[in-house]
Amino acid sequence: MGNMLFRLALCPALLVWGQADISGERIRAHVKFLASDLLEGRGVGVRGGDLATEYLAVQLAIAGAKPAGPNSGWFQPVALVGVHTQPGSTLKAGTLDFQLLTDFVGTAPTQVAQQAFEADAVLVGHGISAPEFGWNDYAGVNVKGKTVVLFTGEPPSEDPAFFGGRALTYYGRWNYKYEEALRQGAAAAIILHTTPTAGYGWEVVRNSWGREEFAVKRSGEALAFAGWLSQEAAARLASAAAGGKTVDELVQLADTRGFKAFSLGVKFSGKIASKVRDLATRNVAGIVPGSETAVAAETVIYSAHWDHLGINDRAEGDRIYNGAVDNATGCGMLLEIARAWAEAKVRPRRSALFVFMAAEESGLRGSEYYLRQPLVPLAQTSLVLNFDSYFPFGRVKDVVLNGAERTTFWPQIQDVARRFELIISPDPRPEQGSFFRSDYSPFAKAGVPAFSVNGGSMFVANAETSAARLKEYGAQSYHQPSDEYRDDWDFSNMEYLARFGAALGQEAANAEELVKLLPVEGKKLAAAVAKAKKKRPARSQRRQPK
């Protein structure tokens, strides 16, 4: 009875938050500025990124938040190393020569200006060692000091107890491939790109990897080279060094249980020239204190990444990667939520921390750094609500809340969604591995309840047109200079989802107890996930950007 009375007492506040003064036009103004050419693609460690973070700090102050960074400032310094592979870098496999950007991209994780290597090549399938699934692509082969060649992704599965069924696990992510190659003692690791296995075309790989990469300063062993070969270059390699097999045939081998790694009979050699620099970037952080002294030290975190790909000096034509959808939209929404939170007549019990993360596009570096130096102890962090990439195609009737079902907050989430007349849809493309691609993922891995608030694909109006535009964005604008703001954009979706996100955070902030993270594994969760999933699509339909 006490819990029921407590929740009833909050109902007036919840109704106020559902109708919060959040304006799509104010979100528009933020997006238009953050995605303008003036900010030069919001690159990390350059002028455009610095301008973006200054803007966000000023807007947080105007919204009524208080500085939450070290020394009572708006910024949390993030120290990184930038490594930019230079023209003239070479990669060979036997007598085959590969050209930078056209045939290969990659970086030297050793973070040195000149890195050379030469090592026998071994095809290791998907490069996965997963004893819990009875799968080991490294079984029976010693790759110490060698170049491992592999595909991204993982064995296809309909069984949620085997590599998560349709959903991509961390084993399928390119990050894991390089991490495992290093654990196995490899000298270098090269992913053979195909659009079906990666989920995106070569231009996305080239644009993401053909620029300066950012990482924390190396403190241990590292691969001499971590890179990708284009599908055309992979075909040349397969023809010359894999017994004449096609790339598709090699993928089929990699997908087959019992796959055995084998030598390609060639040495990969490379001379990688890099421009290496230490750089300082920053997360932006502001806080709106809670109203109840006993729990005000506990927080709900709202996160969004401010960075994008900057300027491509090697490109022809438009060289600025404005990142309007990805992720000026999420930043604009967070600023409006912060303003609504600060101006609320009924202030929630717990505090709200608004963090704009750096270097998400380089591997979630800002959020990973935050976890090393949290501004609020993780034990006092109730929930992380992440906002990343929103489409201006009108209001949706559904939301996708990746990771929400893994928290004790799930029943309350369903209640709030019903009040907003929103359907909670399962991830329509779980094979993309979305759970591992944005700033909430490191929090969840660290045991903090976290998920992303995203619009679905069921549009209130113009459903066919909007669905087509979604597909067009993925094919033509994702990580492309064409991800630009337009005056004809419809911000009603962002306005509504920002209100929804504000209400979710307010509910968590007023709850009697902190939200808890549920175990990810286990038969119970696997069965629940399986029930929500649709049939796994053909490889040609699988996508996993970033």
C-alpha distance (Angstrom), angle and dihedral (degrees) to the residues before:
residue distance angle dihedral
M1 . . .
G2 3.80 . .
N3 3.81 91.9 .
M4 3.81 91.1 48.4
L5 3.80 92.4 50.8
F6 3.78 89.8 48.1
R7 3.80 91.7 53.5
L8 3.80 92.8 45.1
A9 3.78 89.6 52.3
L10 3.79 88.7 57.0
C11 3.80 96.0 50.1
P12 3.84 96.3 92.2
A13 3.79 89.3 51.9
L14 3.79 91.1 48.7
L15 3.78 91.1 52.6
V16 3.80 90.0 51.3
W17 3.78 90.7 51.5
G18 3.77 92.0 48.3
Q19 3.80 87.0 58.3
A20 3.81 94.9 39.0
D21 3.79 117.0 158.7
I22 3.79 94.6 -105.0
S23 3.78 114.0 149.5
G24 3.77 127.1 -153.2
E25 3.78 89.0 -157.6
R26 3.80 91.5 57.4
I27 3.80 88.7 49.1
R28 3.80 87.4 50.6
A29 3.80 91.5 55.0
H30 3.80 91.7 52.2
V31 3.81 93.1 47.2
K32 3.80 93.2 46.9
F33 3.79 91.6 54.6
L34 3.81 97.9 40.3
A35 3.82 91.5 49.2
S36 3.81 95.3 44.2
D37 3.80 122.1 117.4
L38 3.80 87.1 -115.2
L39 3.81 89.0 75.4
E40 3.81 92.1 51.0
G41 3.79 96.1 -138.2
R42 3.83 94.3 -50.0
G43 3.80 93.3 -92.9
V44 3.79 119.7 -171.6
G45 3.78 117.0 -105.5
V46 3.80 94.7 9.9
R47 3.81 136.9 93.9
G48 3.79 96.4 -90.0
G49 3.78 93.0 55.4
D50 3.79 91.3 47.1
L51 3.80 90.7 51.6
A52 3.81 90.4 50.1
T53 3.79 93.5 52.0
E54 3.80 92.5 46.6
Y55 3.79 89.5 51.7
L56 3.80 92.6 49.6
A57 3.81 92.0 49.5
V58 3.80 92.5 49.8
Q59 3.80 91.7 47.6
L60 3.81 91.6 49.9
A61 3.80 88.8 53.2
I62 3.80 91.4 49.0
A63 3.81 89.1 48.6
G64 3.81 90.0 58.0
A65 3.80 100.8 -106.2
K66 3.79 122.3 137.8
P67 3.82 124.3 -126.4
A68 3.80 111.1 -92.7
G69 3.80 103.3 -179.4
P70 3.80 128.1 101.7
N71 3.80 116.9 -63.0
S72 3.82 90.6 18.4
G73 3.79 91.5 -67.2
W74 3.77 134.3 133.2
F75 3.81 95.4 -118.8
Q76 3.78 135.2 72.9
P77 3.84 106.3 -158.0
V78 3.81 114.1 -128.6
A79 3.80 115.4 -164.1
L80 3.81 114.5 -152.2
V81 3.77 141.8 162.5
G82 3.80 117.9 -125.5
V83 3.81 117.3 -147.8
H84 3.81 118.3 -174.1
T85 3.81 117.7 -176.6
Q86 3.80 107.6 -134.3
P87 3.81 133.0 -139.2
G88 3.77 109.8 -92.9
S89 3.78 93.6 46.8
T90 3.80 109.2 135.6
L91 3.78 136.5 -152.7
K92 3.80 125.9 -175.1
A93 3.79 137.8 176.0
G94 3.78 108.6 -161.8
T95 3.81 104.6 -57.3
L96 3.81 93.8 -14.6
D97 3.80 117.0 105.6
F98 3.79 120.5 -157.3
Q99 3.79 125.1 -159.0
L100 3.79 121.9 -136.7
L101 3.84 113.5 -106.5
T102 3.81 92.6 0.7
D103 3.82 96.9 60.3
F104 3.78 105.7 5.6
V105 3.77 144.8 15.2
G106 3.76 130.4 -174.8
T107 3.74 149.0 119.4
A108 3.79 141.0 -116.5
P109 3.84 105.6 -115.9
T110 3.81 88.1 -165.7
Q111 3.84 85.5 79.7
V112 3.79 94.3 -137.8
A113 3.79 128.6 133.9
Q114 3.81 95.1 -122.4
Q115 3.79 122.1 30.5
A116 3.79 123.6 173.5
F117 3.79 128.2 -179.4
E118 3.79 140.0 168.4
A119 3.78 121.4 -174.5
D120 3.80 141.7 150.2
A121 3.79 113.6 -94.2
V122 3.81 122.1 -122.2
L123 3.81 123.8 -175.0
V124 3.82 107.0 -136.9
G125 3.80 100.6 177.7
H126 3.79 108.6 -132.2
G127 3.81 91.9 -11.3
I128 3.80 93.3 -123.1
S129 3.79 130.7 150.2
A130 3.81 106.3 -174.4
P131 3.81 111.7 155.2
E132 3.81 92.6 177.6
F133 3.81 88.1 64.0
G134 3.79 95.1 39.2
W135 3.80 91.3 -115.2
N136 3.80 127.7 130.1
D137 3.79 120.7 161.5
Y138 3.80 89.2 -177.9
A139 3.82 95.1 56.6
G140 3.80 114.1 129.7
V141 3.78 96.0 5.0
N142 3.79 132.5 96.0
V143 3.79 110.5 -146.5
K144 3.78 96.7 172.5
G145 3.80 107.9 141.4
K146 3.81 92.8 2.3
T147 3.80 136.3 112.1
V148 3.79 111.8 -106.7
V149 3.79 115.9 -151.2
L150 3.80 117.5 -161.8
F151 3.77 150.4 146.3
T152 3.76 126.5 -106.7
G153 3.80 118.7 -123.8
E154 3.79 124.9 47.8
P155 3.84 140.7 -104.5
P156 3.83 111.2 -56.2
S157 3.78 113.2 -106.6
E158 3.78 141.4 178.7
D159 3.80 91.7 -175.7
P160 3.83 114.7 89.8
A161 3.81 88.0 -153.3
F162 3.82 89.8 60.2
F163 3.81 113.9 64.5
G164 3.80 90.5 -32.3
G165 3.79 94.7 -66.1
R166 3.77 110.6 -108.6
A167 3.81 92.5 -6.2
L168 3.77 116.2 91.8
T169 3.79 113.8 -120.9
Y170 3.77 126.0 -152.2
Y171 3.81 87.9 -94.3
G172 3.79 87.9 72.2
R173 3.78 96.5 54.2
W174 3.78 120.4 101.3
N175 3.82 89.6 -128.9
Y176 3.78 89.9 63.4
K177 3.81 92.4 49.2
Y178 3.79 92.4 61.2
E179 3.81 93.5 40.9
E180 3.80 92.3 53.1
A181 3.82 93.0 43.9
L182 3.81 88.5 56.4
R183 3.81 91.6 47.5
Q184 3.80 88.3 52.6
G185 3.81 90.6 53.6
A186 3.80 98.1 -110.7
A187 3.79 119.3 161.5
A188 3.80 94.1 -145.0
A189 3.80 139.7 1.1
I190 3.80 126.2 -149.9
I191 3.80 125.0 -173.7
L192 3.81 117.2 -148.3
H193 3.77 104.5 -137.3
T194 3.78 124.0 -138.2
T195 3.76 123.0 162.3
P196 3.84 93.4 -128.1
T197 3.82 95.8 50.1
A198 3.80 95.5 40.9
G199 3.80 95.7 36.3
Y200 3.80 95.0 -133.0
G201 3.78 139.6 61.4
W202 3.77 129.2 -92.9
E203 3.81 91.7 -101.3
V204 3.82 89.8 66.3
V205 3.80 91.1 51.1
R206 3.79 91.7 45.5
N207 3.80 94.1 48.4
S208 3.79 93.0 46.6
W209 3.81 97.3 43.5
G210 3.79 101.1 29.4
R211 3.79 92.3 75.4
E212 3.78 137.9 61.5
E213 3.80 111.8 -53.5
F214 3.79 122.4 -149.6
A215 3.78 129.0 -147.4
V216 3.77 140.5 153.0
K217 3.79 113.6 -89.4
R218 3.80 111.1 -78.1
S219 3.79 114.8 -106.9
G220 3.83 101.6 171.4
E221 3.78 144.2 14.6
A222 3.80 119.1 -28.8
L223 3.78 139.8 -176.6
A224 3.78 114.2 -94.6
F225 3.80 88.7 -134.8
A226 3.80 136.0 9.0
G227 3.77 113.9 -174.8
W228 3.78 153.8 128.7
L229 3.81 135.2 -111.8
S230 3.81 118.7 -147.2
Q231 3.79 117.7 -116.3
E232 3.80 90.9 -107.0
A233 3.81 91.4 51.0
A234 3.81 89.7 45.3
A235 3.82 89.1 53.8
R236 3.80 90.2 53.7
L237 3.79 90.3 49.4
A238 3.81 92.5 48.2
S239 3.79 92.3 49.0
A240 3.80 92.8 50.2
A241 3.81 102.1 36.1
A242 3.80 111.9 19.4
G243 3.76 101.9 64.5
G244 3.77 91.8 -90.2
K245 3.79 94.1 -62.1
T246 3.76 118.0 151.3
V247 3.78 122.1 -120.0
D248 3.81 89.8 -109.7
E249 3.80 90.1 54.4
L250 3.80 90.1 51.0
V251 3.80 90.0 51.2
Q252 3.80 89.8 52.1
L253 3.80 89.6 51.8
A254 3.81 90.8 49.5
D255 3.81 90.1 51.1
T256 3.81 93.4 52.8
R257 3.79 121.0 97.6
G258 3.78 108.9 -118.1
F259 3.81 93.7 34.2
K260 3.80 110.7 165.5
A261 3.78 121.6 -150.9
F262 3.79 113.8 -122.4
S263 3.78 139.7 -172.3
L264 3.78 117.3 -100.6
G265 3.78 90.5 -150.3
V266 3.80 94.2 -124.6
K267 3.77 137.0 91.9
F268 3.76 121.5 -124.8
S269 3.77 112.5 -143.1
G270 3.75 128.6 -178.0
K271 3.76 142.8 176.7
I272 3.77 107.6 -160.6
A273 3.78 118.1 -169.8
S274 3.79 114.3 -164.8
K275 3.74 138.1 -176.9
V276 3.81 103.4 -136.2
R277 3.78 125.0 -168.8
D278 3.76 139.2 162.9
L279 3.76 110.7 -125.7
A280 3.76 139.5 179.6
T281 3.76 120.8 -139.0
R282 3.79 129.0 160.8
N283 3.75 149.0 -140.4
V284 3.80 114.9 -131.4
A285 3.80 116.1 -133.4
G286 3.79 135.4 -177.3
I287 3.79 130.8 166.9
V288 3.79 136.1 -152.9
P289 3.83 106.8 -156.9
G290 3.78 120.6 -128.3
S291 3.78 122.5 -114.6
E292 3.81 99.8 -126.5
T293 3.80 114.4 73.4
A294 3.81 94.3 -153.8
V295 3.82 93.5 61.6
A296 3.83 104.1 18.4
A297 3.81 90.5 105.0
E298 3.81 87.8 64.2
T299 3.79 115.2 83.7
V300 3.75 148.1 -161.2
I301 3.81 109.8 -144.1
Y302 3.79 122.7 -145.2
S303 3.81 111.5 -164.5
A304 3.80 138.0 -174.5
H305 3.79 130.9 159.0
W306 3.78 117.5 -117.8
D307 3.81 99.9 -166.0
H308 3.78 132.1 90.2
L309 3.81 135.3 170.3
G310 3.81 100.2 -68.9
I311 3.81 120.3 -154.7
N312 3.81 125.0 -21.6
D313 3.80 104.2 -145.3
R314 3.81 91.1 -170.9
A315 3.80 96.2 55.3
E316 3.79 126.5 98.7
G317 3.79 121.5 -132.5
D318 3.80 116.0 1.8
R319 3.82 106.0 20.8
I320 3.81 99.8 174.7
Y321 3.80 118.7 98.3
N322 3.81 96.5 -155.2
G323 3.81 96.7 -176.7
A324 3.80 96.3 -151.8
V325 3.80 97.3 160.2
D326 3.81 91.6 25.4
N327 3.00 96.4 74.7
A328 3.80 121.5 -39.2
T329 3.82 84.9 90.1
G330 3.81 95.0 59.7
C331 3.81 90.7 46.2
G332 3.80 92.2 51.8
M333 3.79 90.9 49.8
L334 3.81 92.6 49.7
L335 3.80 91.4 52.3
E336 3.80 90.4 53.2
I337 3.80 92.4 47.1
A338 3.81 89.7 50.6
R339 3.80 90.6 51.8
A340 3.82 91.8 48.9
W341 3.79 90.9 48.0
A342 3.82 93.4 49.5
E343 3.83 93.5 46.3
A344 3.81 96.1 44.6
K345 3.80 113.0 128.0
V346 3.80 88.3 -149.3
R347 3.81 105.4 48.7
P348 3.85 114.8 -155.7
R349 3.80 119.8 -112.9
R350 3.79 96.3 -115.0
S351 3.78 128.1 48.8
A352 3.80 128.3 -102.0
L353 3.80 119.8 -136.0
F354 3.81 116.7 -161.7
V355 3.81 113.1 -158.2
F356 3.79 125.4 -178.5
M357 3.80 104.8 -160.9
A358 3.80 126.7 -142.3
A359 3.81 128.5 -137.8
E360 3.80 98.2 11.0
E361 3.79 89.4 145.8
S362 3.81 89.7 58.5
G363 3.78 95.4 57.2
L364 3.84 107.0 -60.7
R365 3.80 91.6 -68.0
G366 3.81 96.7 156.9
S367 3.80 94.7 52.4
E368 3.80 92.0 43.3
Y369 3.80 89.0 52.5
Y370 3.80 90.6 48.2
L371 3.80 89.4 56.4
R372 3.80 89.7 54.3
Q373 3.80 91.4 51.0
P374 3.83 105.9 21.7
L375 3.78 116.3 -167.8
V376 3.80 88.2 -147.7
P377 3.82 120.3 30.7
L378 3.78 109.7 -97.7
A379 3.80 89.8 -128.0
Q380 3.82 87.7 62.0
T381 3.82 94.4 47.1
S382 3.78 108.3 102.2
L383 3.79 100.6 -176.6
V384 3.81 143.1 -11.4
L385 3.82 117.3 -142.9
N386 3.79 111.7 -168.2
F387 3.82 126.6 -159.7
D388 3.82 118.8 -162.4
S389 3.82 130.4 158.1
Y390 3.81 121.4 -12.5
F391 3.77 127.9 -169.6
P392 3.83 123.7 -131.3
F393 3.80 96.2 -142.1
G394 3.80 100.8 112.3
R395 3.80 134.5 -82.8
V396 3.77 121.2 -35.6
K397 3.79 127.5 -145.1
D398 3.78 94.6 -146.9
V399 3.80 141.3 49.1
V400 3.78 133.2 -152.6
L401 3.79 112.9 -144.7
N402 3.78 105.6 -174.3
G403 3.79 109.1 -156.4
A404 3.81 97.1 6.6
E405 3.80 92.8 113.6
R406 3.80 87.7 59.9
T407 3.80 92.1 68.2
T408 3.80 136.6 75.1
F409 3.81 85.6 -123.5
W410 3.82 91.6 74.4
P411 3.86 97.2 102.8
Q412 3.81 91.6 50.3
I413 3.81 90.2 47.6
Q414 3.77 89.7 55.2
D415 3.82 90.4 49.9
V416 3.80 92.6 51.9
A417 3.80 91.8 46.4
R418 3.81 90.0 53.2
R419 3.81 91.0 51.7
F420 3.81 88.7 52.7
E421 3.81 91.2 44.7
L422 3.78 89.9 -122.4
I423 3.78 124.0 147.4
I424 3.80 114.4 -137.7
S425 3.79 105.0 -134.5
P426 3.79 125.7 -166.8
D427 3.78 116.4 -112.7
P428 3.82 102.4 -75.2
R429 3.81 91.3 -150.5
P430 3.80 107.4 30.2
E431 3.80 88.9 158.8
Q432 3.82 86.5 73.5
G433 3.79 90.5 71.1
S434 3.80 92.0 -131.5
F435 3.79 91.0 166.1
F436 3.82 89.7 69.5
R437 3.78 98.5 42.8
S438 3.79 107.4 72.1
D439 3.78 139.9 52.9
Y440 3.80 98.0 -88.3
S441 3.81 92.4 63.5
P442 3.84 97.0 76.9
F443 3.81 89.2 50.1
A444 3.80 91.9 52.9
K445 3.81 90.6 47.0
A446 3.82 87.6 52.6
G447 3.82 91.1 53.5
V448 3.81 98.9 -100.0
P449 3.83 117.0 131.4
A450 3.79 105.1 -110.9
F451 3.78 140.6 155.9
S452 3.76 142.1 157.6
V453 3.81 125.1 -107.8
N454 3.79 108.2 -140.6
G455 3.77 135.9 163.9
G456 3.78 117.1 -115.5
S457 3.78 129.7 -139.3
M458 3.83 103.4 -98.7
F459 3.78 102.9 101.5
V460 3.80 123.0 -161.8
A461 3.80 91.4 -136.8
N462 3.81 136.4 11.1
A463 3.78 90.6 20.2
E464 3.80 96.0 167.0
T465 3.80 94.3 46.0
S466 3.79 92.3 46.3
A467 3.80 93.0 47.4
A468 3.78 89.4 51.7
R469 3.79 90.8 50.0
L470 3.81 90.2 50.3
K471 3.78 89.7 54.3
E472 3.79 90.9 45.4
Y473 3.81 91.5 52.1
G474 3.80 91.8 52.4
A475 3.78 92.5 48.9
Q476 3.80 101.0 39.2
S477 3.80 111.9 17.9
Y478 3.80 109.5 31.5
H479 3.82 105.7 112.8
Q480 3.81 89.1 -9.2
P481 3.83 131.9 117.9
S482 3.81 87.2 -111.6
D483 3.83 91.6 73.5
E484 3.80 88.7 101.8
Y485 3.80 135.3 143.2
R486 3.80 118.4 -102.5
D487 3.80 128.3 -165.1
D488 3.81 91.8 -131.8
W489 3.82 92.7 62.8
D490 3.80 117.8 127.4
F491 3.82 111.0 -133.1
S492 3.82 97.0 -177.1
N493 3.79 90.9 103.0
M494 3.79 93.5 52.9
E495 3.79 91.7 46.4
Y496 3.80 92.4 52.2
L497 3.80 95.5 44.0
A498 3.81 90.3 47.8
R499 3.81 88.8 55.3
F500 3.78 89.2 47.6
G501 3.82 90.9 50.0
A502 3.80 91.3 47.8
A503 3.80 90.3 52.8
L504 3.82 92.4 48.0
G505 3.79 91.1 52.7
Q506 3.78 92.4 45.8
E507 3.80 90.6 52.0
A508 3.80 91.3 51.6
A509 3.80 91.4 45.1
N510 3.80 91.8 53.5
A511 3.81 96.8 43.2
E512 3.78 118.9 118.3
E513 3.81 91.9 -123.3
L514 3.77 137.7 27.5
V515 3.79 116.0 -92.9
K516 3.82 113.7 -102.9
L517 3.80 131.5 -149.4
L518 3.79 116.6 -121.1
P519 3.81 122.0 -140.9
V520 3.80 110.5 -86.8
E521 3.80 95.9 -147.5
G522 3.77 129.8 57.6
K523 3.78 138.5 92.5
K524 3.78 93.9 -92.2
L525 3.79 94.6 56.8
A526 3.80 92.2 40.2
A527 3.80 90.4 54.5
A528 3.82 91.8 48.4
V529 3.78 91.8 49.3
A530 3.80 92.4 46.1
K531 3.78 90.8 53.0
A532 3.79 91.1 55.7
K533 3.79 96.9 46.3
K534 3.75 127.8 93.4
K535 3.77 125.5 -143.2
R536 3.81 113.5 -61.9
P537 3.81 109.6 -101.9
A538 3.77 125.4 -125.8
R539 3.79 115.3 -86.4
S540 3.81 90.5 -104.4
Q541 3.82 88.2 64.3
R542 3.80 97.5 47.2
R543 3.79 118.8 107.9
Q544 3.79 132.5 175.7
P545 3.84 110.2 169.5
K546 3.79 124.2 -167.8
